[in-house]
Amino acid sequence: GENVEQHPSTLSVQEGDSAVIKCTYSDSASNYFPWYKQELGKGPQLIIDIRSNVGEKKDQRIAVTLNKTAKHFSLHITETQPEDSAVYFCAASPGNQFYFGTGTSLTVIP
Amino acid sequence: KAGVTQTPRYLIKTRGQQVTLSCSPISGHRSVSWYQQTPGQGLQFLFEYFSETQRNKGNFPGRFSGRQFSNSRSEMNVSTLELGDSALYLCASSLAVAGPRETQYFGPGTRLLVL
């Protein structure tokens, strides 16, 4: 089955700096890659997603890039704010189910 | 639209008991997936239901089962609870007309503690 690896596991940045989280996947059949943000005591919330026919997608301060050849995709958060502090999960779907990364705990230091 | 709702939010059970969790998807969504989230294993897929049929299944023992009703609401049952079943159980819904590659929206989860 699909294997999704996510790095780093923890990330601390100063407010206003950028944060980058990277994921790799193994199944070339995967063609949908969502990113989720999970705050303490809540369920994961979709923040952005990308499909394999697109290389990059942006939504305000958040962007995702996808390199199908290398089988990796990344989440970029610019101008980070304290409310961006949370655990972020990447996921990949080859069509039968979603496979999740192990999560990145992001801390934005004011 | 109202989001995905899960009941109960918190549950304490003892080993050997059974438990039933409930999930109401977003209106119009026909697919419901269940996940187990633990600090050690992360988010693991349990199963997916679409139009009252189990469409996909993860690698969990038969003690974990589920069903979906005609209104798309879903229930998950765990029998003969073990200490290791303590986890956050998440439900996610999607339109899933084209299969499980469509956006999933998660509920807040049910926190299960097995003593």
Contacts between the chains, C-beta under 8 A, distances in Angstrom:
chain1	res1	chain2	res2	distance
A	31	B	101	6.6
A	32	B	101	4.4
A	32	B	102	7.7
A	34	B	103	6.6
A	34	B	104	7.2
A	36	B	106	7.3
A	41	B	108	7.8
A	42	B	108	5.8
A	42	B	109	7.8
A	43	B	4	7.6
A	43	B	90	5.5
A	43	B	106	3.8
A	43	B	107	5.3
A	43	B	108	4.7
A	43	B	109	5.0
A	44	B	43	7.6
A	44	B	90	7.2
A	44	B	106	4.7
A	45	B	106	7.0
A	46	B	103	6.1
A	46	B	104	7.3
A	46	B	105	6.5
A	46	B	106	7.9
A	49	B	103	6.2
A	89	B	42	7.9
A	89	B	43	6.6
A	93	B	100	6.3
A	93	B	101	5.0
A	95	B	99	5.7
A	95	B	100	6.5
A	95	B	101	5.6
A	96	B	56	5.2
A	96	B	100	6.4
A	97	B	33	7.4
A	97	B	45	4.8
A	97	B	48	6.5
A	97	B	56	5.0
A	97	B	58	6.8
A	97	B	100	5.8
A	98	B	33	7.4
A	98	B	45	6.5
A	98	B	100	7.0
A	98	B	104	6.6
A	99	B	45	7.5
A	100	B	42	6.0
A	100	B	43	4.1
A	100	B	44	8.0
A	101	B	42	7.5
A	102	B	42	4.8
A	103	B	42	6.2
